[in-house]
Amino acid sequence: MQIGCHGSVFTGSFDTEGTRLAVERTAAAGFDLIEIPLLDPDLLDTASVRALVEETGLGVTASLGLSAETDLSSEDPEVVAAGGRLLGRCLEVLTELGGTHLVGVIYCAMRKYLEPATALGRQHSVDAVGRLAERAAGLGIRVGVEVVNRYESNLLNTSRQAVAYVEEAASDNLCVHLDTYHMNIEEPDLFTPVLTAGERLGYVHIGESHRGYLGSGTVDFDAFFRALAGIGYDGPVVFESFSSAVVHPDLSNTLGIWRNLWSDGDDLAAHANSYIRGQLRSVASIDQH
Ligand code: MN
């Protein structure tokens, strides 16, 4: 199992320099993996970032949320095609970086919708994400659809919805991506949705209820980590936190990051690394009870 950190803990700028800084500090905090937001995949000099990543020994994954212009759940085929092109470019960049997973809100726009998803829009999304996952399989990259709260998607708000979506898309390379921050808003508890996803679960985000320091909010991490152990989960577990101290203008506005919950990303990251590993050690010991 790889324990990772989202780059937004360290920087709001994901050009080559910003990404290098995030890679160095993720490694320094003790993580195994960095998740790089690929909101603009063409900002990176992939060769130099890959060289640094290999030096640190970190694994690499990438995530993004689509916009209204690239919304795969649009009824407009041209918008869907634009989303397909962006995600195809992300796969190329991730391949150049030696990455293993492309995840996030890659199946619709990451925004507050003002109406429910339509049947046609949902079908567009399922078809396009299924094709993306099949293409990614040939590159050795797993694709995950992140379940987020109702203010960030109208399509996948619960684990059960994501399992149905993944089964419809019919690609073995497509998995469910759960995030404790979103689960805390939409799910009945932090245990059941993990069992619901079962072997379909392929990626995990660890976030607090307010997206700050782990253990300072209301997320039931004890239940969540027990559930991961219960299904024998072995995929990436990635810490995600956002503060107005570190701002990416598009991402932080979309996510509603208005408050400063921390100012020292290095301290936050080292604390999260230790917190997650401590939880995993605790649940592993249950086997001996
Ligand atoms: Mn997340």
Boltz pocket constraint, residues with backbone or C-beta under 6 A from the ligand:
constraints:
  - pocket:
      binder: B
      contacts: [[A, 146], [A, 179], [A, 205], [A, 240]]
      max_distance: 6.0
